[in-house]
Amino acid sequence: MPDSRLIDDSAIWIIVPAYNESARIGKTLAPLCSAFPNVVVVDDGSADDTAAIAAESPVWVLRHLINSGQGAALQTGIDFALRQDAQIIVTFDADGQHDAGDILRLVQPIRRGEVDVTLGSRFLGKTIDMPWTRHVMLKGAVWFTRLFSQIAVTDTHNGFRAMSRKAAQTIRITQNRMAHASEILDQIREFQLRFSEVPVTIRYNVATLEKGQSNSAAVKIAAQFLLGRLVR
């Protein structure tokens, strides 16, 4: 494996899980494709034109025949990128909440060989138009993660993260749906992977909030995560 400090942008692979994102996927991909040659969209059984619109951009498009969940889509994309000899893998949401301009800052600690995983944190960075109810829910998720996963982070359910090749080969996502975010943190601790948090910007709007996690969904995610730990 090459020295991580010598990794150029062509060895960085961006994984974008997408479900019914035809209205936003083109705008999300534009800045990614202008900066990085290797972008993978995993269409998770969308009922709309997400895959067709994504294919208009210079990206790889993988498709699940049925909706399997974001965790499953991420693992599909990670496996594909590893087969293409990816050295750093970045996960990036399809809904436009993340800022592609944060990616180079996110991968720098991995490039310098300081850590195996970097986790984007909106609470170390900034949020734009985040409702107070979402703030409370996310802070509750941080408390839950610190209690059950015993890992000190400031932001739990943030899909913006980067992994070295070693970390991507070590972590295996088995929680197909949103509980995968807590599962990844659990495995970082379990396998003693070095990690750091990096400030990022998250933008909210009405459409993405309607599609995002509700408070009741957060309870379900926690239950799925705890059940997954019991059966591992």
N, C-alpha and C positions, 0 to 999 in steps of 0.2 A: 504494500500500500504506500502511495506517495506521502511524503512529509506534508501534513495538513497545512503547514505554513506556506507551502508552494501551490496550493490549490487555486486554480483560476476560476473565472465565472462559468466556464464551460463544464466544469465538474460539479456545479451546483444545480440541483434539480428541484423544481418547484412543483409540489403536488396540490392540486385544487379539487377537492371533492365537491360535487355539485348535484343538487336535486331541485328540479323545477326552477332553474335560475335563468331562463331564456331572456328575461327582461334586463338582467344585470351582467351576465357572464361576459359579453363582448367588452363592456367598459372595464370590467375587472381585469381581463386578460391583456388589454392594450399596453399598460405600463410594464407588465411582467415580461411580455414578449419583446418589448423594445430594449430591455435591460439584460435578459437572460435567454440563451438559446434553447434551454431544455425545460419546457413547461408541460406538465401532464394534467389533463382534466379527466377525472373519473366521474362519468355520468352515472349516478346511482339510481337507475331505473326511472328516470324522469318521464312524466307524461306529456311534457311540452317539447319545444325544439332546442333544448339546452345543448344536446350533442351536435346538432346541425350547425348551430350558431358558433359553438366553440371550434368546430372544424374549419370555419372561415379564417381562423387565426393560425399562425405557424406553431401548432401544439400537437402533442399526441393526445388522442381521445380514446379512452377505455370506457367500456359500458358494462354495467350490471343489468341483466335482463329484468330483474325485479329490484325494488327498493330494499336495500339491506341495511342501511344506516351509515352514518358518517364514519364510524370506526372502521367498518368493513371497507368503505371506499378508500379510506386512508391506507389501510394495509395493502389493498390491491395496488395503489399507486406506489407505495414504498417498495413493494416486491418488484414491481416493474423497473423502477429507478435503480435498484440494486443490481438487477440483471444487466443494466446498461452501464455499470461501473460507476455509478454516482458516488462521490466522495462526501458531499454534504447534501442533506435533504431538508427542504423547507416546506412546512405545511401552511397553507394559505387559504382562507375562506373565500367562497365564490360570490358572496353577497355584497362586496364592495366596502365592508367595514374596515378592512386592513389597508395599510399604506405601503405600496411596493417600495417606496423610498426608505423604509425601515430595514429592508432585507440585508443590505450590506453591513449595517451596524449589528444586526442579529447574528450574522455568521462570523464576524471578526474574532470573537473569543475562541471559536472552534478552529478557525484558520491559524490562530496563534498557538494552538495546542494547549490552551488553558483548561478547556472543558470538553465534555462529550456532547452535552445538550445545552441549548439556550432556550429560555422560555420568555416569550413576550409578556410584558406586564403593562396593562393600561393604568394601573395604580402607581407605578413608578414613572410612567409617561403621562399621557393625557387622554381624556375622553371628550368627545364633542356631542352634545345633545343627548347625554345619557340620562334617562329618567331616574328619579330618586329610588323608585321601587326596584329597578334593575341594580342600582348600586347596593341596596340592602341585600338583595338576593345573592349577588356575587360575593359580598363580604361574608355572608353566611356560608357560602361554598368554601371560602378560604378557611374559615373556622373548622368546618367539617373535615377538610383535607388535612389540616394540621393535627386534628384529633385522631383520625383513623389511619392516615398514611404516614404520619410522623415525619413530614417534610415541610420545612419552613419556606413557604412561598407567599407572595403578595397577591397573586392572581391565579385562579385555578382553571376555570373553563374558558381559556383563551386558545383558539385554534392556531395561533401564530407562533410557531416554534421552529427550531432547527436542530438537526441531529447529525453527528458525524456518521461515517459509514459503520464504524464499530457499534455505535449506539443503535442505529437503525437495524443492524443485524441481531442485536441483543434483545431489543424490545419487541414483543409480539402482542399485537392488539387482538384480544379475544372478545372484548365488549363491543358488539357491532354498532351500538347506538351511542348516545351522548355520554354514557358513563366511561367511554374510552379515555376521556381527558383525565379523570381521576386514576384510571388504570395505568396510564403512562407514568404519572407521578409515582404511583406505587412501585412500578418496576425500576424507575430511576433510583429509588431508595434501596429496593431489594438487591439490585445488581451493582450498587455502589458506583453508579455513573456520576461523573463530575458534572455539575450543572451551575448555571448562573442565570439570573433574570436580566432582561434587557428592556429599557423603556420603549414602548411603542404607542402609537396613536390609534384609537378606535373611534370610528364615526358611526353614529346611530341615525336612523331615519324611520319614518312610520312603517314602511314596507318591511324593513329588516326586523323591526321590533315585533311586528305581527307574526313573522315567521320564526322568531327566536324562541328561547325557552321561557315558559311561563313559570310562575311560582309553583303551581301544582306539578309541572313537568320536572322541576328541580327535585321535588320529593321523590318522584318516580326514578329519576337518575340516581339519586343516593341509594335507593332500595336496590336497583339493578347492580350498582357497584358492590354493595355489601354482599349480595347474593353471589355475584361473580367471585368474590374473594373466598366464600365458603366452599365453592365447588372446584376451585383451582387445584 
